[in-house]
């Protein structure tokens, strides 16, 4: 599966803001409350 570059960049930035060193922790990040909030806000803007 391929993801748009903007989505990958967004994930990288948000993960660093949330305190993760790299995106290898994406599975944990998916459950992070801060990331969930950002993800909801981003999805509402694009809808």
Phi, psi and omega in degrees: 000136178248145180242149178299147182303321180299321179293319179294319178295316178301315179299318180297314181295311182296323180293323178290322176298322181283356175100006177275140183285327180210176183272010175292344180264025185302324180296317177292321182298326181302330181266353182294129182301321180296315180295321178301317179298314179296321180295319179295318180296319181294318182291328179290326179292323183278350181275000000 
